[in-house]
């Protein structure tokens, strides 16, 4: 089992920045990709960014050039971060962290990001 806990959400003005973090604990060995998805009110959950165990990132077109995903190790936890800059009101959503281990996808409970205009 893998447990994921997100942090760093909040309220920010358009054009501002936020940094989200997700700590993975439990059976973290052999976690391959870790990433972020988001779900805006009334919309389906959508892909934001992913990073493989080798450090290769991939981004949704809507956030490319504004968001940066990174990954690190801290004692018994894998941490994936999402640095978000030049935020827009349309970035408002609940952001979910996920981790893929042996084909099983684990999800965090999400953290709310609200961007005011």
C-alpha positions as CSV (number, residue, x, y, z in Angstrom):
1,X,0.0,0.0,0.0
2,X,1.0,3.5,-0.7
3,X,-0.3,6.5,1.2
4,X,-0.3,10.0,-0.4
5,X,-0.8,13.3,1.4
6,X,-0.9,16.5,-0.5
7,X,-0.2,20.0,0.9
8,X,0.3,23.5,-0.3
9,X,-3.1,24.5,-1.7
10,X,-4.7,27.8,-1.0
11,X,-6.0,31.1,-2.4
12,X,-3.9,33.1,-4.7
13,X,-4.4,36.0,-7.1
14,X,-4.1,35.6,-10.8
15,X,-0.5,35.8,-11.9
16,X,0.7,34.5,-8.5
17,X,2.5,31.3,-7.6
18,X,1.9,28.3,-5.4
19,X,3.9,25.2,-4.6
20,X,2.1,21.9,-4.0
21,X,3.8,18.9,-2.4
22,X,2.8,15.3,-2.1
23,X,4.5,12.8,0.3
24,X,4.3,9.2,-0.5
25,X,4.8,6.7,2.3
26,X,4.3,3.0,2.8
27,X,5.5,0.6,0.1
28,X,7.3,3.3,-1.9
29,X,9.9,1.1,-3.4
30,X,9.3,0.4,-7.1
31,X,7.0,3.4,-7.4
32,X,7.4,4.4,-11.1
33,X,5.6,7.5,-12.1
34,X,4.2,10.1,-9.8
35,X,2.0,12.9,-11.0
36,X,-0.7,15.5,-10.5
37,X,-4.3,15.6,-11.8
38,X,-6.9,18.3,-11.1
39,X,-10.7,18.5,-11.1
40,X,-12.5,21.8,-11.4
41,X,-16.1,22.2,-10.3
42,X,-18.4,20.5,-12.6
43,X,-15.6,19.0,-14.7
44,X,-13.9,15.7,-15.1
45,X,-10.5,15.1,-13.5
46,X,-7.7,15.9,-15.9
47,X,-4.0,15.3,-16.3
48,X,-1.7,18.0,-15.2
49,X,1.9,16.6,-15.0
50,X,3.8,13.4,-14.4
51,X,7.4,12.5,-13.6
52,X,8.9,9.1,-14.0
53,X,11.3,7.4,-11.5
54,X,14.1,8.5,-13.9
55,X,13.1,12.1,-13.7
56,X,11.4,12.6,-17.1
57,X,8.6,15.1,-16.8
58,X,5.5,15.5,-19.0
59,X,2.9,18.3,-18.9
60,X,-0.5,19.0,-20.1
61,X,-0.5,21.7,-22.8
62,X,-2.5,24.0,-20.6
63,X,0.2,24.2,-18.0
64,X,3.4,23.8,-20.1
65,X,5.8,26.6,-19.4
66,X,4.0,27.6,-16.2
67,X,4.2,24.5,-14.0
68,X,7.2,22.5,-13.0
69,X,7.1,19.0,-11.5
70,X,10.0,17.6,-9.5
71,X,10.6,14.6,-7.4
72,X,12.8,13.9,-4.4
73,X,13.4,11.4,-1.6
74,X,13.2,12.3,2.1
75,X,14.0,9.4,4.4
76,X,11.2,7.0,4.1
77,X,9.1,9.1,1.8
78,X,9.0,10.0,-1.9
79,X,8.0,13.5,-2.5
80,X,6.6,15.0,-5.7
81,X,6.2,18.8,-6.0
82,X,4.4,21.0,-8.4
83,X,5.6,24.6,-8.7
84,X,2.8,26.6,-10.3
85,X,3.5,30.1,-11.6
86,X,1.5,32.6,-13.6
87,X,-1.6,31.1,-12.2
88,X,-4.9,31.8,-14.0
89,X,-8.5,31.6,-12.7
90,X,-9.0,28.5,-14.9
91,X,-6.4,26.7,-12.8
92,X,-8.8,26.7,-9.9
93,X,-9.4,23.1,-9.0
94,X,-8.8,20.3,-6.5
95,X,-5.3,19.0,-7.2
96,X,-4.7,15.3,-6.7
97,X,-1.4,13.5,-6.4
98,X,-1.0,10.0,-7.7
99,X,1.6,7.3,-7.8
100,X,1.9,4.2,-10.0
101,X,3.4,1.1,-8.5
102,X,3.4,-2.2,-10.4
103,X,0.4,-0.9,-12.4
104,X,-1.6,0.0,-9.4
105,X,-2.5,3.7,-9.1
106,X,-2.8,5.3,-5.7
107,X,-4.5,8.7,-5.1
108,X,-4.3,11.3,-2.4
109,X,-7.3,13.1,-1.1
110,X,-6.5,16.3,-2.9
111,X,-5.7,19.9,-2.1
112,X,-7.8,22.9,-3.2
113,X,-6.2,25.7,-5.3
114,X,-8.3,28.8,-5.9
115,X,-7.1,31.5,-8.2
116,X,-9.0,34.8,-8.0
117,X,-9.2,37.2,-10.9
